[in-house]
Amino acid sequence: MHMRVFLTVVVSTLLGLLLGELGGRAIGLEPRQYEDAPRGIYEAPDIMHHPDAGWVNRPGVWPSREAGHLPMTVWSNGGRATGPESRKDALATAYVIGGSFAMGYGVRDKDSFAYQLNGLYPELWIENLGVSAYGTYQALLSVEPLLQQGDGDEISRLVIYGFINDHLKRNVATFGWVKAISGPSSSGPRWSSSNVSTN
């Protein structure tokens, strides 16, 4: 008796799924294609493709896609501005890595925490390598080549990782996360050469 109920449930479920698929196709619905290029995060003018990390910050001055559309300066190395210029007298360099919170996305340059740290610790030069939507591994990729350079001075290898709970989803590429970064972007101003400045 239990086997008959089990088989009825399985067959009914499979039949329902098949009819749903055929019905959807009959009215013109198509399965979502993630291979279509470029959408989602790649639509943003302040982001560019990177072969290892997926995407990086595009150098220039970009209005944020959040309310207020505040300008954000990205230097030629892809790092967010953390001061008026690099300080040659700094004893060591510290790197801030992570996603949009580490980057200071949506706030003025001088209001990001990396910029604030540069003012608090004049003996350090703080480089902000945060990139919107990054997870832990992408953040590591952004700083790893810089840590392999230098004279071996341990203090120059200070890394500040801006961890948020969303990194747990990004690290394993959950379906919701992949859908969010690959779907069409609908927020923010229309981008044109009149409201974007590149350096």
C-alpha positions in Angstrom: 0.0 0.0 0.0 2.8 2.4 0.9 4.6 1.7 -2.3 1.5 2.4 -4.4 1.1 5.9 -2.7 4.8 6.6 -3.1 4.7 5.8 -6.8 1.5 7.8 -7.3 3.2 10.9 -5.7 6.3 10.5 -7.8 4.5 9.9 -11.1 2.1 12.8 -10.4 4.9 15.2 -9.5 6.9 14.2 -12.7 3.8 14.6 -14.8 3.0 18.0 -13.3 6.5 19.2 -14.0 6.4 18.0 -17.6 3.0 19.6 -18.2 4.3 22.9 -16.6 7.4 22.9 -18.8 5.4 22.1 -22.0 2.7 24.7 -21.0 5.4 27.4 -20.4 7.0 26.7 -23.7 3.7 26.7 -25.5 3.0 30.3 -24.3 6.5 31.5 -25.3 8.5 31.3 -22.0 12.1 30.3 -22.3 14.5 29.0 -19.6 16.8 31.7 -18.1 20.2 31.8 -19.9 23.2 32.9 -17.8 25.5 32.8 -20.7 23.9 35.9 -22.3 26.5 38.7 -22.2 26.9 41.2 -20.5 24.2 41.8 -18.0 23.8 42.6 -14.3 27.0 43.8 -12.7 28.7 44.1 -16.1 26.2 46.8 -17.2 27.6 49.2 -14.6 30.0 51.6 -16.2 32.2 51.7 -13.1 33.0 47.9 -13.4 35.1 46.2 -16.0 35.7 42.5 -16.7 38.7 40.8 -15.2 39.8 37.3 -16.3 40.6 36.0 -12.7 38.4 38.0 -10.4 35.4 38.3 -12.7 35.2 42.1 -12.4 37.2 45.0 -11.0 36.7 48.8 -10.5 37.1 50.9 -13.7 39.4 53.9 -13.1 37.6 57.3 -13.2 35.1 59.3 -11.2 31.7 57.6 -11.1 28.4 58.5 -9.6 27.1 55.8 -7.3 24.0 53.9 -8.3 22.5 54.5 -4.9 20.4 57.4 -3.7 22.3 60.7 -4.0 24.5 59.3 -6.8 27.6 60.6 -4.9 30.9 60.7 -6.9 33.4 58.0 -6.2 37.0 58.3 -7.4 38.8 55.1 -8.5 42.5 55.5 -9.2 44.4 53.9 -12.1 45.3 50.8 -10.1 41.6 50.2 -9.5 41.7 51.2 -5.8 39.2 53.7 -4.3 40.7 57.1 -3.5 42.0 57.2 0.1 43.6 60.6 0.2 44.7 63.5 -2.0 47.7 61.5 -3.2 50.1 58.7 -2.2 52.3 59.6 0.7 55.9 58.7 0.0 56.8 59.3 3.7 54.6 56.5 5.0 56.5 53.8 6.9 54.2 51.0 5.6 51.2 50.3 3.4 48.0 48.6 4.6 45.4 47.2 2.3 41.7 47.3 2.8 39.9 44.5 0.9 36.3 43.3 0.6 33.1 44.2 -1.1 31.1 47.4 -1.3 31.3 48.2 2.5 35.1 48.0 2.4 35.1 50.1 -0.8 32.8 52.7 0.7 30.3 52.4 -2.1 27.8 55.2 -2.2 29.7 57.6 0.0 32.1 60.4 -0.9 35.8 59.5 -1.1 36.6 61.3 2.2 33.8 59.5 4.0 35.0 55.9 3.3 36.6 54.2 6.3 39.9 53.7 4.4 40.2 57.4 3.7 39.4 58.1 7.4 42.1 55.6 8.5 44.7 57.5 6.4 43.9 60.6 8.4 44.1 58.8 11.7 47.4 56.9 11.1 49.9 59.2 9.2 52.6 56.6 9.5 50.6 54.2 7.2 49.4 54.6 3.7 46.0 52.9 3.3 45.2 51.4 -0.1 41.5 50.7 -0.6 41.1 47.7 -2.9 37.4 47.0 -2.1 35.2 46.2 -5.1 31.4 46.0 -5.1 29.9 42.5 -4.9 33.2 40.8 -4.1 33.5 37.7 -1.9 36.4 36.5 0.1 38.3 34.7 -2.7 38.0 37.7 -5.0 39.2 40.0 -2.3 42.2 37.7 -1.8 43.0 37.8 -5.5 43.0 41.6 -5.4 45.7 41.8 -2.7 47.7 38.6 -3.2 50.1 40.1 -5.9 50.8 43.1 -3.7 51.7 40.9 -0.7 54.2 38.9 -2.8 56.1 42.2 -3.6 58.3 44.2 -1.3 61.2 43.7 1.0 59.6 41.3 3.4 58.8 44.0 6.0 56.0 42.4 8.0 54.2 45.7 8.9 53.9 46.5 5.2 51.8 43.3 4.8 48.9 44.5 6.9 45.5 43.6 5.4 42.1 44.8 6.7 39.3 42.6 5.5 35.9 44.1 5.6 33.8 40.9 6.1 30.0 41.0 5.9 27.6 38.0 6.2 26.8 38.2 2.5 30.3 37.0 1.7 29.1 33.5 2.9 26.6 33.5 0.0 29.1 35.0 -2.5 31.8 32.5 -1.6 29.7 29.5 -2.6 27.8 31.3 -5.5 24.3 30.5 -4.2 21.5 30.6 -6.9 20.1 33.9 -5.5 23.5 35.5 -5.6 24.3 34.4 -9.2 20.8 35.6 -10.2 21.3 39.0 -8.6 24.6 39.8 -10.3 23.6 38.3 -13.7 20.2 39.9 -14.1 19.4 43.2 -15.7 20.2 46.2 -13.7 17.3 48.5 -13.1 18.5 51.0 -10.5 20.5 54.2 -10.7 20.7 57.0 -13.2 20.9 56.5 -17.0 24.6 56.6 -17.8 26.0 59.0 -20.4 29.3 60.7 -21.0 27.8 63.9 -19.5 27.6 62.4 -15.9 30.7 60.3 -16.0 34.3 61.4 -15.7 37.3 59.2 -16.4 40.9 59.8 -15.5 
